[in-house]
């Protein structure tokens, strides 16, 4: 898509008149007196959590924001491959892909060896390695991601809509109270109700309220870390330039004028410039008052000499300092007390934005937390499950801080030269960029062993689906309609677990077929997790979704031979679900070959509601399957 030809206007670019892009006005209703989950902050972390919880009509969710309306411009723009996979679970990845800029290549520029005061391109490289993800790395205004989440929230069974113009004044936790132990006090900031105080009691609170988080301060946590005293300016501009790589992501190191990162934006015309500013003195802070847009534009022109850029319009700009800080804990648990208040996003980790990890790490925080809160609040799991959030995400945040510290240091350093032997070789920076490509794509997250992640005893049965890492999708052919589909796209943001049965070499649904035996066990044995953990009045796949992949071509599979567990009757009309059986063969490739599935023996892969692989088991290890779910789920079948 191309847009912004007539200047920048926020909202859905498919709507011609910018005035028509305005959505419904913010709620003016009072806050509820009691709520299951109170989310403070309408950034990406908060909206992602609200979107997940909106899938559950039985969970009362409230989200508040200090600003007076939804985000329209600026802030984050990079969406990693893994985050796009998450968006697919909400069914809006295609919308984002169509509208966004795709980062296919990255260009590297360094001082010209013959004329050091000028820059010259050193190389172009592929941005994302082949088959890392079925999703691209894209660039889009963060506000458009917010709009997509808002649509999911508004249209879900829980019908969650933000309450704007609310400032959190105080939060208190009374551990002696069992039902609603957290009390929050808000002040209204809208002109019609200015100064009005509202009090809400909540079972759980999630602070997604940024680096200066009031929620974090209320539970006695603090951000610990430092700044490297480096200032940067950022601008979203519509501009005319002779720089040849203006539509490629470009990292520019100049000899003496500083460094710059160019990020092309959606629409074909706009571009984001990250511009290095002078090194700050100790305890010095940046502000818009001390930096002007003219200063940033002049700096950009000095850095990219001999090329020039003429800015026609500025859609958004800001200045910031690089700093890496991590909170002392991601929740309020202490002295054996279970957590009731959680932190996510910038409230618990801050870092530079140039590696594009802010939004992506933030949404992955609440992607991890959301299904766990839903499990506890719907009675699927004990409250102890919530302890795993801090256990899993704090390690990831520390890895991010360590990476960002080195990445920022290398990017901000002067290029190595005869007059600056201690500088950074631009080639070394490029190698670092490639080396950590999987980390920046979001696919390198690896959760440690726990009740939710097995020890990996049978990892050899599925070498390409690493236990503790996200399920790596690939195409299969759906039997019922012969449609090529990504297997991972069947795992939606609905809080369900997934049992994927990959058949071995036995004949399809024969007496020796271990998938058939597994289905018999799951459907009819009283000890099976399906029987024990599915409510009596619910669809059979309401808690655990069972699907099967076979090695034979889809045309050799007959509907009449498929086990009834894989064609369950669902809904109030008892309609048959035909979308649980696949052939591994698709477009001349086999899922087994691409993802290292044992062709002789097959396997079971258990996938968590957040799409991370929890365990790999032999097809006939019914006891192992039962044992895994016993550690996580509660018996709510009666």
C-alpha positions in Angstrom: 0.0 0.0 0.0 1.1 3.6 -0.7 -0.3 6.5 1.3 0.7 9.8 2.9 1.2 11.4 -0.5 -0.9 14.3 0.7 0.8 14.5 4.1 0.6 12.4 7.2 -2.8 11.6 8.7 -3.3 9.0 11.5 -5.7 6.1 11.4 -6.7 3.5 8.8 -5.2 4.5 5.5 -7.9 2.6 3.6 -10.4 5.3 4.7 -10.0 8.2 2.3 -11.3 11.0 4.4 -9.0 11.4 7.5 -12.1 12.8 9.4 -13.7 9.4 9.0 -10.8 7.6 10.6 -11.9 8.8 14.1 -13.3 5.9 16.2 -15.9 6.1 18.9 -15.2 8.7 21.6 -13.6 7.4 24.9 -15.9 6.0 27.6 -17.1 8.6 30.1 -18.6 5.9 32.4 -17.4 5.5 35.9 -15.0 2.7 36.7 -16.5 -0.5 38.2 -16.3 -0.9 41.9 -14.9 -4.4 41.6 -13.0 -6.2 38.8 -11.1 -9.4 38.3 -8.2 -7.8 36.4 -7.3 -4.1 36.4 -4.8 -3.1 33.7 -3.1 0.2 34.2 -1.8 1.6 30.9 -3.0 1.4 27.3 0.4 0.7 25.7 1.0 -2.4 23.7 1.6 -4.6 26.8 -1.7 -3.5 28.4 -3.7 -3.8 25.2 -2.4 -7.2 24.4 -3.4 -8.4 27.9 -6.8 -6.9 27.5 -7.2 -8.5 24.1 -6.5 -11.9 25.6 -8.8 -11.5 28.5 -11.6 -10.2 26.3 -11.8 -13.8 25.0 -13.4 -14.8 28.3 -16.9 -13.5 29.0 -16.7 -14.7 32.6 -13.6 -12.5 33.4 -14.3 -8.9 34.2 -11.4 -6.8 32.9 -10.9 -3.1 33.2 -8.1 -1.1 31.5 -7.4 2.5 32.3 -5.1 5.1 30.6 -3.9 8.6 31.8 -4.1 10.1 28.3 -7.4 11.4 27.0 -7.7 9.1 24.0 -6.0 6.4 22.0 -2.5 6.7 20.5 -2.5 8.3 17.1 1.2 8.9 16.1 4.8 8.1 17.0 6.5 5.8 19.5 7.5 2.3 18.4 7.4 1.1 14.9 9.3 -2.2 14.5 7.3 -5.5 14.6 9.4 -8.6 14.9 8.6 -11.9 13.2 7.6 -13.5 16.5 5.3 -10.7 17.3 3.7 -11.1 13.9 3.1 -14.8 14.7 1.3 -13.6 17.8 -0.8 -11.2 15.7 -1.8 -14.2 13.6 -3.3 -15.7 16.7 -5.6 -12.7 16.9 -6.4 -12.8 13.2 -5.0 -9.4 12.3 -1.6 -10.3 11.0 -2.7 -10.1 7.4 -4.0 -6.6 8.0 -0.7 -5.5 9.4 1.3 -7.2 6.6 -0.8 -5.4 3.9 -0.3 -2.0 5.5 3.3 -2.2 6.8 6.7 -1.7 5.4 8.5 -5.1 5.1 12.2 -5.1 6.2 13.7 -7.4 3.6 17.3 -6.1 3.5 19.6 -3.9 5.6 22.2 -1.6 4.1 25.4 -0.7 6.0 27.3 2.5 5.3 30.7 3.6 6.7 33.3 6.3 5.9 34.6 6.2 2.4 38.1 4.9 2.5 39.3 7.4 -0.1 37.2 10.3 1.2 36.6 9.7 4.9 34.4 12.8 5.3 31.9 11.1 3.0 30.0 7.9 3.5 29.9 4.9 1.2 27.8 1.7 1.2 29.8 -1.3 2.5 27.2 -4.0 2.0 23.6 -5.1 1.8 22.4 -8.2 3.7 19.2 -10.2 4.0 17.4 -8.9 7.1 15.8 -12.2 8.3 17.3 -15.6 7.6 15.4 -18.1 5.5 12.7 -20.1 7.2 13.2 -18.4 10.5 9.5 -17.6 10.5 6.6 -17.6 8.1 6.1 -13.9 9.1 8.1 -10.9 7.9 9.8 -8.3 10.0 7.7 -5.2 9.4 7.5 -1.5 10.3 4.2 0.2 11.1 3.0 3.0 13.3 2.4 1.6 16.8 -0.9 3.4 16.8 -2.2 1.0 14.1 -1.2 -2.0 16.3 -3.1 -0.4 19.1 -6.2 0.0 16.9 -6.0 -3.7 16.0 -5.9 -4.7 19.6 -8.8 -2.3 20.4 -10.9 -4.0 17.8 -10.2 -7.4 19.3 -11.0 -6.1 22.8 -14.2 -4.4 21.7 -15.5 -7.4 19.8 -14.6 -10.2 22.1 -17.0 -12.0 24.5 -15.6 -9.8 27.4 -16.2 -6.5 25.4 -13.3 -4.6 27.0 -13.1 -0.8 26.2 -10.5 1.5 27.8 -11.3 4.2 30.3 -9.2 7.2 29.5 -8.2 10.3 31.5 -7.6 8.3 34.7 -4.5 8.9 36.8 -3.5 6.2 39.4 -2.9 7.9 42.7 -2.5 4.9 45.0 -2.4 1.1 45.1 -2.6 -1.0 48.2 -2.5 -4.8 48.7 -4.2 -6.4 51.7 -3.0 -9.9 51.9 -5.6 -10.8 54.5 -8.4 -10.3 52.0 -9.1 -13.3 49.8 -11.6 -12.0 47.2 -10.4 -8.5 46.1 -7.1 -7.9 47.9 -6.0 -4.9 45.8 -7.4 -1.4 46.2 -6.7 1.3 43.6 -7.5 5.0 43.8 -7.8 7.0 40.6 -8.3 10.7 39.8 -10.3 11.7 36.7 -8.6 14.1 34.4 -11.4 14.8 31.8 -12.9 18.3 32.0 -16.4 17.1 32.8 -15.2 15.2 35.9 -11.9 16.9 36.7 -10.6 15.9 40.2 -13.2 13.2 40.8 -11.8 10.3 42.8 -12.7 6.7 42.0 -11.9 3.6 44.0 -11.7 0.1 42.5 -11.1 -3.3 44.2 -9.4 -5.9 42.1 -8.3 -9.5 42.3 -5.3 -8.8 40.1 -3.5 -5.7 38.8 -1.1 -5.4 36.0 1.0 -2.3 35.7 1.7 -1.5 32.1 2.2 2.2 32.9 5.7 2.8 31.5 9.1 3.6 32.9 7.8 5.9 35.6 5.2 3.3 36.7 3.1 4.2 39.6 2.1 0.6 40.0 5.8 -0.4 40.3 6.5 2.3 42.9 3.3 1.3 44.9 4.6 -2.3 45.4 8.1 -1.1 46.3 9.9 -2.2 43.1 12.4 0.0 41.3 14.3 0.0 38.0 18.0 -0.7 38.5 20.6 0.0 35.9 22.4 2.9 34.2 22.6 5.2 31.2 25.5 5.4 28.9 25.0 9.1 28.6 24.2 9.0 24.9 21.5 11.2 23.4 19.5 10.4 20.3 16.8 12.2 18.3 14.1 10.4 16.4 11.9 11.9 13.6 9.2 10.5 11.3 9.5 12.6 8.2 8.1 13.0 4.7 11.2 14.0 2.8 13.0 14.3 -0.6 16.6 12.9 -0.7 19.3 11.6 -3.1 20.4 9.0 -0.6 20.1 5.8 -2.6 19.0 3.5 0.2 16.2 5.6 1.6 13.7 2.7 1.2 16.0 0.2 2.9 16.8 -0.1 6.6 20.2 1.5 6.7 22.8 1.8 9.5 25.2 4.7 8.8 28.5 5.3 10.6 30.2 8.6 9.7 33.8 9.4 10.5 33.3 12.4 12.8 29.7 13.5 12.5 28.0 10.7 14.4 25.8 7.8 13.4 22.3 7.4 12.1 19.7 4.6 11.6 17.2 5.0 8.8 14.0 3.0 9.1 11.6 3.3 6.1 8.0 3.5 7.2 4.7 2.2 5.9 3.1 4.0 2.9 6.1 4.2 0.6 7.0 7.8 1.5 7.6 8.3 5.2 10.9 7.4 6.9 12.1 7.4 10.5 15.5 8.8 11.3 17.4 7.9 14.5 20.1 10.6 14.8 23.0 10.5 17.2 23.4 13.6 19.4 26.4 14.8 21.4 27.4 12.6 24.3 25.8 13.8 27.5 27.6 14.9 30.7 27.0 12.9 33.9 23.5 13.5 35.2 22.6 15.6 32.2 19.1 15.0 30.8 17.8 15.6 27.3 14.7 17.7 26.5 12.8 19.0 23.5 13.6 22.5 24.8 17.3 22.0 24.2 17.0 20.1 20.9 15.1 21.5 17.9 13.9 19.8 14.7 16.2 22.1 12.7 19.1 20.8 14.8 18.2 17.2 14.0 17.8 17.8 10.3 21.1 19.5 10.1 22.8 16.7 12.0 21.2 14.1 9.6 22.6 16.0 6.6 26.1 16.1 8.2 26.1 12.4 8.9 24.9 11.3 5.4 27.2 13.6 3.4 27.6 13.7 0.4 23.9 13.0 0.3 21.3 15.4 1.4 17.7 15.2 2.8 15.1 17.9 2.6 12.3 17.4 5.1 8.9 18.4 3.8 6.8 17.4 6.9 7.4 16.0 10.3 4.8 13.6 11.5 6.3 13.1 15.0 9.6 13.6 16.7 11.2 13.1 20.1 14.6 12.9 21.9 15.7 10.3 24.3 18.7 8.9 26.3 20.0 5.4 26.0 19.7 3.5 29.2 19.3 -0.1 30.3 17.3 -0.8 33.4 15.6 -3.8 34.9 13.2 -4.0 37.8 14.0 -5.9 41.0 11.0 -8.1 40.5 8.1 -8.5 38.0 5.4 -8.9 40.7 4.7 -8.2 44.4 5.2 -11.8 45.7 7.3 -12.1 48.8 7.6 -14.1 52.0 5.8 -17.0 50.4 2.8 -14.8 49.4 1.4 -15.4 45.9 1.4 -12.4 43.6 -1.5 -10.2 43.0 0.2 -7.3 41.2 2.3 -7.7 38.1 4.5 -5.5 36.0 5.0 -5.6 32.2 6.7 -3.7 29.4 8.6 -0.5 30.2 7.3 -0.7 33.8 9.9 -3.5 34.4 12.6 -3.1 31.7 13.8 -0.1 29.6 16.5 0.0 26.9 17.3 1.8 23.6 14.7 1.6 20.8 17.2 1.0 17.9 17.1 -2.8 18.1 13.3 -2.6 17.9 12.7 -4.6 21.1 10.5 -2.3 23.2 7.1 -3.1 21.8 8.0 -6.6 20.9 9.3 -7.6 24.4 6.4 -5.8 26.1 3.7 -7.7 24.2 5.5 -10.9 24.9 5.4 -10.1 28.6 1.6 -10.1 28.6 1.4 -12.8 26.1 3.0 -15.0 28.7 0.9 -13.6 31.6 -2.5 -13.4 29.9 -3.4 -17.1 29.6 -2.1 -17.8 33.1 -4.4 -15.2 34.6 -7.3 -16.6 32.5 -6.5 -20.1 33.7 -6.6 -19.0 37.4 -9.7 -16.9 37.1 -11.7 -19.5 35.2 -10.7 -22.3 37.7 -8.5 -24.2 35.2 -5.4 -23.8 37.4 -4.2 -22.9 40.9 -2.9 -19.4 41.6 0.6 -20.9 42.0 0.7 -20.9 38.2 1.1 -17.1 38.3 4.5 -17.4 39.9 5.9 -18.7 36.6 5.4 -15.3 34.9 8.3 -13.6 36.8 10.3 -16.8 36.6 10.1 -16.9 32.8 10.0 -13.3 31.8 12.7 -11.8 34.1 15.4 -14.0 32.5 14.3 -12.9 29.0 14.4 -9.2 30.1 17.9 -9.6 31.5 19.0 -11.2 28.2 17.5 -8.2 26.4 19.3 -5.7 28.6 22.7 -7.5 28.0 22.1 -7.5 24.3 21.0 -3.9 24.1 23.9 -2.7 26.1 26.4 -4.2 23.7 24.4 -3.3 20.6 24.0 0.4 21.6 27.7 0.6 22.5 28.7 -0.7 19.1 26.2 1.5 17.2 27.2 4.7 19.1 30.9 4.2 18.8 33.0 6.0 16.2 34.3 3.9 13.3 37.7 2.3 13.7 40.3 4.2 11.8 44.0 5.1 11.8 43.2 8.1 13.9 40.7 6.2 16.1 42.2 2.8 16.7 39.8 2.1 19.6 36.7 2.6 17.5 34.3 -0.1 16.3 34.9 -1.7 12.9 31.6 -1.3 11.0 32.2 -4.8 9.7 32.2 -6.1 13.2 28.9 -4.3 13.9 27.4 -5.9 10.8 28.5 -9.4 12.0 27.0 -8.7 15.5 23.7 -7.7 13.7 23.6 -11.0 11.8 24.7 -13.1 14.8 21.8 -11.8 17.0 19.2 -11.9 14.2 17.2 -14.6 15.8 17.2 -12.7 19.1 15.9 -9.4 17.5 13.3 -11.5 15.5 12.0 -12.7 18.8 12.4 -16.4 18.0 15.3 -17.0 20.4 13.3 -16.9 23.6 13.9 -20.2 25.5 12.0 -20.7 28.7 13.7 -22.8 31.4 12.6 -26.2 32.7 9.6 -26.1 35.0 6.1 -27.6 35.3 5.3 -25.8 32.1 8.5 -26.9 30.2 9.8 -30.4 30.4 13.4 -31.6 30.7 13.5 -32.6 27.1 14.0 -36.3 27.5 12.4 -37.1 24.1 13.6 -34.0 22.2 15.1 -36.3 19.6 11.6 -37.1 18.3 11.2 -33.5 17.1 14.6 -31.9 16.7 13.1 -28.8 15.0 10.6 -28.0 17.8 12.8 -27.1 20.7 11.1 -27.6 24.1 10.8 -24.2 25.8 10.8 -22.3 22.5 7.9 -21.2 20.3 6.3 -23.7 18.1 8.0 -23.3 14.7 5.3 -23.4 12.1 5.4 -24.8 8.6 2.9 -25.7 6.0 0.7 -28.8 5.9 -2.3 -29.7 3.8 -5.6 -29.7 5.6 -7.4 -32.9 4.7 -11.0 -31.8 4.5 -10.6 -29.0 2.0 -7.1 -29.7 0.6 -6.0 -26.2 1.7 -2.3 -25.5 2.3 -2.2 -24.0 5.8 0.4 -23.2 8.4 0.0 -25.6 11.3 0.9 -23.0 13.8 -2.0 -20.8 12.7 -4.5 -23.2 14.2 -3.3 -22.0 17.6 -5.3 -19.0 18.4 -5.3 -16.5 21.3 -8.1 -18.4 23.2 -6.3 -19.9 26.2 -6.3 -23.5 24.9 -3.6 -26.1 25.1 -2.7 -28.1 22.1 -1.8 -31.7 21.6 -0.3 -32.3 18.2 -0.1 -36.0 17.2 2.4 -36.7 14.5 1.9 -40.2 13.1 4.7 -42.7 12.7 5.1 -45.3 9.9 2.0 -47.3 10.8 -0.9 -47.4 8.3 -3.4 -44.6 8.6 -6.0 -45.4 11.4 -5.1 -49.1 11.3 -5.2 -51.3 14.4 -1.5 -50.6 14.9 -1.8 -46.8 14.4 -0.6 -45.1 17.5 -2.5 -41.9 16.7 -5.7 -44.0 16.8 -4.7 -45.5 20.1 -3.9 -42.1 21.5 -7.4 -40.8 20.4 -9.0 -43.7 22.0 -7.2 -43.0 25.3 -7.9 -39.3 25.2 -11.6 -39.7 24.4 -12.6 -42.7 26.5 -10.1 -43.3 29.4 -11.2 -41.7 32.6 -7.6 -40.8 33.5 -7.0 -38.9 30.2 -6.5 -35.1 30.5 -9.4 -34.5 28.1 -11.8 -36.4 30.3 -10.5 -35.0 33.6 -10.0 -31.3 32.7 -12.8 -30.5 30.2 -16.1 -29.2 31.8 -19.0 -31.5 31.2 -21.0 -28.9 29.3 -18.1 -27.7 27.2 -16.9 -28.7 23.7 -14.4 -31.6 23.9 -11.6 -29.3 22.7 -12.5 -26.3 25.0 -9.4 -26.8 27.2 -7.1 -29.0 25.1 -7.3 -29.0 21.3 -6.1 -32.3 19.7 -5.0 -32.3 16.1 -3.2 -34.9 14.0 -0.7 -34.9 11.2 -0.1 -37.9 8.9 2.7 -38.7 6.5 0.3 -40.0 3.7 -1.0 -37.6 1.0 -4.3 -35.9 2.0 -6.1 -37.7 -0.9 -5.3 -41.1 0.7 -7.2 -40.1 3.9 -10.9 -41.0 4.0 -13.3 -39.1 6.3 -15.0 -42.2 7.4 -11.8 -43.7 8.8 -10.9 -40.7 11.0 -11.3 -41.1 14.7 -14.2 -39.2 16.1 -12.0 -37.2 18.5 -10.5 -35.6 15.4 -14.0 -34.8 14.1 -15.8 -33.7 17.2 -19.3 -32.4 17.4 -19.3 -28.9 18.6 -21.6 -26.0 19.6 -25.2 -25.9 20.4 -26.1 -27.5 17.0 -23.6 -30.3 17.3 -21.8 -29.4 14.1 -18.8 -31.5 13.0 -15.3 -29.9 13.1 -13.4 -31.0 10.0 -10.2 -28.9 10.6 -8.1 -31.1 12.9 -6.5 -33.6 10.4 -3.6 -32.7 8.1 -1.1 -34.3 5.7 2.5 -33.4 6.4 3.0 -33.2 2.6 2.5 -29.7 1.2 3.8 -28.0 -1.9 6.5 -30.7 -2.4 7.7 -30.4 1.2 7.1 -32.4 4.3 6.6 -30.9 7.7 8.5 -33.9 9.1 11.6 -33.0 7.1 11.4 -29.2 7.7 10.9 -29.6 11.5 12.8 -32.8 12.3 9.9 -35.1 13.2 10.8 -38.7 13.6 9.2 -40.4 10.6 9.4 -43.9 12.0 8.0 -43.3 15.4 6.2 -40.0 15.2 5.6 -38.1 18.4 3.3 -36.0 20.5 4.0 -32.3 20.9 2.3 -30.4 23.7 2.0 -26.7 22.9 1.1 -24.1 25.6 -1.6 -21.5 25.1 1.1 -18.9 24.3 2.4 -21.2 21.5 5.6 -22.4 23.3 6.5 -26.1 23.1 6.0 -27.6 26.6 7.0 -31.2 25.9 7.7 -33.8 23.2 6.6 -37.3 24.0 6.4 -40.7 22.3 3.0 -41.3 20.7 2.2 -44.1 23.1 3.4 -42.3 26.3 -0.1 -41.8 27.7 1.1 -41.7 31.2 3.6 -39.0 30.4 0.9 -37.0 28.8 -1.4 -37.4 31.8 1.4 -36.6 34.2 2.3 -33.3 32.4 -1.3 -31.9 32.6 -1.7 -33.0 36.2 1.0 -30.6 37.2 -0.8 -27.6 35.5 -4.6 -28.1 35.3 -7.3 -28.6 37.9 -10.0 -31.2 37.6 -13.1 -29.1 36.6 -14.8 -31.9 34.6 -17.4 -32.5 37.3 
